[in-house]
Amino acid sequence: RGCSELFILLWSLLHLSGAGGAFLGIGSAVGVMAFIWSIIGALIGLFIGGVIILVVSAICSGSTDYEANVRVTAALMVLSPINAFLGFFSGISITLGVLIGLLVNLYGIWMLYHALNGSLKAKPGSSKVLTIILAALIVLFMIIGMGTRRAVKHYGSKLDKLATRSEEHTSELQSH
């Protein structure tokens, strides 16, 4: 997460951001604050993620030591800047971006499986079932997200056409 905010900071320092604050001379301050809030958010996410991994580990009969679970969370959070870095593929093609994001997330699930079995000493059978369920949910939500994106794009273009016709009719009525 911090990596994407680092890019925002650099862009704002170079006045390459699209923020209106760049015209007022406060674009750099916005970028610095975004970077600081990113660090604070990552720390909060680390501790909340530690609780979530603790619950997952407890479900799989693994370690319930909070420190060990926070360490696993920190190790899994390394994927966040990688995902942010690979986010530029979405600019090339939405489908390509979604597939690369899916691969990164599935790799994270694979890492979670090995962390549960190796570091947290969970039962292999229950951790395998849990990771398969999580992987299936990620794939399902990616498919739903792609379908929703296509529907919004389709209906968005129809709404644009409707708005254009409405403006044309309004201008015709005003001219009479």
C-alpha positions as a Markdown table, in Angstrom:
| # | Residue | x | y | z |
|---|---|---|---|---|
| 1 | Arg | 0.0 | 0.0 | 0.0 |
| 2 | Gly | 2.8 | 2.4 | 0.8 |
| 3 | Cys | 4.3 | 1.9 | -2.6 |
| 4 | Ser | 1.3 | 3.4 | -4.4 |
| 5 | Glu | 1.2 | 6.3 | -1.9 |
| 6 | Leu | 4.9 | 6.8 | -2.6 |
| 7 | Phe | 4.1 | 7.2 | -6.3 |
| 8 | Ile | 1.4 | 9.8 | -5.3 |
| 9 | Leu | 4.0 | 11.6 | -3.2 |
| 10 | Leu | 6.5 | 11.7 | -6.0 |
| 11 | Trp | 3.9 | 12.9 | -8.6 |
| 12 | Ser | 2.7 | 15.6 | -6.3 |
| 13 | Leu | 6.3 | 16.8 | -5.5 |
| 14 | Leu | 6.9 | 17.0 | -9.3 |
| 15 | His | 3.5 | 18.7 | -9.7 |
| 16 | Leu | 2.4 | 16.0 | -12.1 |
| 17 | Ser | -0.8 | 15.1 | -10.2 |
| 18 | Gly | -4.2 | 16.1 | -11.4 |
| 19 | Ala | -5.1 | 17.6 | -8.1 |
| 20 | Gly | -6.3 | 21.2 | -8.1 |
| 21 | Gly | -4.0 | 21.8 | -5.1 |
| 22 | Ala | -1.0 | 21.9 | -7.5 |
| 23 | Phe | -2.2 | 25.3 | -8.8 |
| 24 | Leu | -2.4 | 26.7 | -5.3 |
| 25 | Gly | 1.0 | 25.5 | -4.4 |
| 26 | Ile | -0.3 | 22.9 | -1.9 |
| 27 | Gly | 0.0 | 19.8 | -4.1 |
| 28 | Ser | 3.2 | 18.8 | -2.4 |
| 29 | Ala | 1.6 | 19.0 | 1.1 |
| 30 | Val | -1.3 | 16.8 | -0.1 |
| 31 | Gly | 1.2 | 14.2 | -1.4 |
| 32 | Val | 3.2 | 14.2 | 1.8 |
| 33 | Met | 0.0 | 13.8 | 3.9 |
| 34 | Ala | -1.2 | 11.0 | 1.6 |
| 35 | Phe | 2.1 | 9.3 | 2.2 |
| 36 | Ile | 1.9 | 9.7 | 6.0 |
| 37 | Trp | -1.7 | 8.5 | 6.1 |
| 38 | Ser | -0.7 | 5.6 | 4.0 |
| 39 | Ile | 1.8 | 4.6 | 6.7 |
| 40 | Ile | -0.7 | 5.0 | 9.4 |
| 41 | Gly | -3.3 | 3.0 | 7.5 |
| 42 | Ala | -0.7 | 0.2 | 6.9 |
| 43 | Leu | 0.0 | 0.0 | 10.6 |
| 44 | Ile | -3.7 | -0.1 | 11.5 |
| 45 | Gly | -4.2 | -2.7 | 8.7 |
| 46 | Leu | -1.3 | -4.8 | 10.2 |
| 47 | Phe | -2.9 | -5.0 | 13.6 |
| 48 | Ile | -6.4 | -5.7 | 12.2 |
| 49 | Gly | -5.0 | -8.3 | 9.8 |
| 50 | Gly | -3.2 | -9.9 | 12.8 |
| 51 | Val | -6.6 | -10.4 | 14.4 |
| 52 | Ile | -8.1 | -11.8 | 11.2 |
| 53 | Ile | -5.2 | -14.2 | 10.7 |
| 54 | Leu | -5.5 | -15.2 | 14.4 |
| 55 | Val | -9.2 | -16.1 | 13.9 |
| 56 | Val | -8.3 | -18.0 | 10.7 |
| 57 | Ser | -5.5 | -19.8 | 12.6 |
| 58 | Ala | -7.9 | -20.7 | 15.4 |
| 59 | Ile | -10.4 | -22.1 | 13.0 |
| 60 | Cys | -7.6 | -24.3 | 11.6 |
| 61 | Ser | -6.5 | -25.3 | 15.1 |
| 62 | Gly | -3.2 | -23.4 | 14.7 |
| 63 | Ser | -1.3 | -21.0 | 17.0 |
| 64 | Thr | -3.3 | -18.3 | 18.7 |
| 65 | Asp | -0.2 | -16.3 | 19.7 |
| 66 | Tyr | -1.0 | -12.8 | 18.5 |
| 67 | Glu | 2.6 | -11.9 | 17.8 |
| 68 | Ala | 3.1 | -14.8 | 15.4 |
| 69 | Asn | -0.1 | -13.9 | 13.6 |
| 70 | Val | 1.0 | -10.3 | 13.2 |
| 71 | Arg | 4.3 | -11.5 | 11.7 |
| 72 | Val | 2.4 | -13.6 | 9.2 |
| 73 | Thr | 0.2 | -10.6 | 8.3 |
| 74 | Ala | 3.3 | -8.5 | 7.8 |
| 75 | Ala | 4.8 | -11.2 | 5.5 |
| 76 | Leu | 1.5 | -11.3 | 3.5 |
| 77 | Met | 1.4 | -7.5 | 3.2 |
| 78 | Val | 4.5 | -7.6 | 1.0 |
| 79 | Leu | 2.1 | -8.3 | -1.8 |
| 80 | Ser | 0.4 | -4.9 | -1.5 |
| 81 | Pro | 3.2 | -2.9 | -3.2 |
| 82 | Ile | 3.6 | -5.6 | -5.8 |
| 83 | Asn | -0.1 | -5.4 | -6.6 |
| 84 | Ala | 0.2 | -1.6 | -6.7 |
| 85 | Phe | 3.2 | -1.8 | -9.1 |
| 86 | Leu | 1.4 | -4.2 | -11.4 |
| 87 | Gly | -1.7 | -2.0 | -11.4 |
| 88 | Phe | -0.5 | -0.3 | -14.5 |
| 89 | Phe | -1.6 | -3.3 | -16.5 |
| 90 | Ser | -5.2 | -2.2 | -15.9 |
| 91 | Gly | -4.4 | 0.8 | -18.0 |
| 92 | Ile | -3.4 | -1.4 | -20.9 |
| 93 | Ser | -6.4 | -3.7 | -20.6 |
| 94 | Ile | -9.0 | -4.1 | -17.8 |
| 95 | Thr | -9.1 | -7.8 | -18.3 |
| 96 | Leu | -5.3 | -8.1 | -18.2 |
| 97 | Gly | -5.2 | -6.1 | -15.0 |
| 98 | Val | -7.9 | -8.2 | -13.4 |
| 99 | Leu | -6.1 | -11.4 | -14.4 |
| 100 | Ile | -2.8 | -10.2 | -13.0 |
| 101 | Gly | -4.5 | -9.0 | -9.8 |
| 102 | Leu | -6.2 | -12.4 | -9.6 |
| 103 | Leu | -2.8 | -14.2 | -9.9 |
| 104 | Val | -1.3 | -12.0 | -7.2 |
| 105 | Asn | -4.2 | -12.6 | -4.9 |
| 106 | Leu | -4.1 | -16.4 | -5.5 |
| 107 | Tyr | -0.3 | -16.3 | -4.7 |
| 108 | Gly | -1.2 | -14.6 | -1.4 |
| 109 | Ile | -3.7 | -17.4 | -0.6 |
| 110 | Trp | -0.9 | -19.9 | -1.4 |
| 111 | Met | 1.4 | -18.0 | 1.0 |
| 112 | Leu | -1.3 | -18.0 | 3.6 |
| 113 | Tyr | -1.7 | -21.7 | 3.3 |
| 114 | His | 2.0 | -22.3 | 3.9 |
| 115 | Ala | 2.1 | -19.8 | 6.7 |
| 116 | Leu | -0.8 | -21.6 | 8.4 |
| 117 | Asn | 0.9 | -24.9 | 8.1 |
| 118 | Gly | 4.6 | -23.9 | 8.7 |
| 119 | Ser | 4.6 | -20.9 | 11.0 |
| 120 | Leu | 1.3 | -21.3 | 12.8 |
| 121 | Lys | 1.2 | -25.1 | 13.0 |
| 122 | Ala | -2.4 | -25.4 | 11.8 |
| 123 | Lys | -3.9 | -28.7 | 10.7 |
| 124 | Pro | -3.1 | -29.2 | 7.0 |
| 125 | Gly | -6.5 | -30.6 | 6.1 |
| 126 | Ser | -8.5 | -27.7 | 7.6 |
| 127 | Ser | -6.1 | -25.1 | 6.3 |
| 128 | Lys | -6.3 | -26.6 | 2.8 |
| 129 | Val | -10.1 | -26.5 | 2.9 |
| 130 | Leu | -10.1 | -22.9 | 4.1 |
| 131 | Thr | -7.6 | -21.7 | 1.5 |
| 132 | Ile | -9.6 | -23.4 | -1.3 |
| 133 | Ile | -12.7 | -21.6 | -0.1 |
| 134 | Leu | -10.9 | -18.3 | 0.0 |
| 135 | Ala | -9.5 | -18.8 | -3.5 |
| 136 | Ala | -13.0 | -19.7 | -4.8 |
| 137 | Leu | -14.4 | -16.5 | -3.2 |
| 138 | Ile | -11.6 | -14.4 | -4.8 |
| 139 | Val | -12.3 | -15.9 | -8.2 |
| 140 | Leu | -16.1 | -15.5 | -7.8 |
| 141 | Phe | -15.7 | -11.8 | -6.7 |
| 142 | Met | -13.4 | -11.1 | -9.6 |
| 143 | Ile | -15.9 | -12.5 | -12.1 |
| 144 | Ile | -18.7 | -10.6 | -10.5 |
| 145 | Gly | -16.6 | -7.4 | -10.6 |
| 146 | Met | -15.8 | -7.9 | -14.3 |
| 147 | Gly | -19.5 | -8.4 | -15.0 |
| 148 | Thr | -20.4 | -5.3 | -13.0 |
| 149 | Arg | -17.8 | -3.2 | -14.8 |
| 150 | Arg | -19.1 | -4.3 | -18.2 |
| 151 | Ala | -22.7 | -3.6 | -17.2 |
| 152 | Val | -21.8 | -0.1 | -15.8 |
| 153 | Lys | -19.8 | 0.6 | -19.0 |
| 154 | His | -22.8 | -0.5 | -21.2 |
| 155 | Tyr | -25.4 | 1.4 | -19.3 |
| 156 | Gly | -23.1 | 4.4 | -18.8 |
| 157 | Ser | -22.8 | 4.8 | -22.6 |
| 158 | Lys | -26.6 | 4.6 | -22.9 |
| 159 | Leu | -27.0 | 7.2 | -20.2 |
| 160 | Asp | -24.5 | 9.5 | -22.0 |
| 161 | Lys | -26.6 | 9.2 | -25.2 |
| 162 | Leu | -29.8 | 9.9 | -23.2 |
| 163 | Ala | -28.2 | 13.0 | -21.6 |
| 164 | Thr | -27.1 | 14.3 | -25.0 |
| 165 | Arg | -30.6 | 13.8 | -26.5 |
| 166 | Ser | -32.1 | 15.5 | -23.4 |
| 167 | Glu | -29.8 | 18.5 | -23.8 |
| 168 | Glu | -30.7 | 18.7 | -27.5 |
| 169 | His | -34.4 | 18.7 | -26.7 |
| 170 | Thr | -33.9 | 21.3 | -24.0 |
| 171 | Ser | -32.0 | 23.6 | -26.3 |
| 172 | Glu | -34.7 | 23.1 | -29.0 |
| 173 | Leu | -37.5 | 24.0 | -26.6 |
| 174 | Gln | -35.6 | 27.1 | -25.3 |
| 175 | Ser | -35.1 | 28.3 | -28.9 |
| 176 | His | -38.8 | 28.2 | -29.6 |
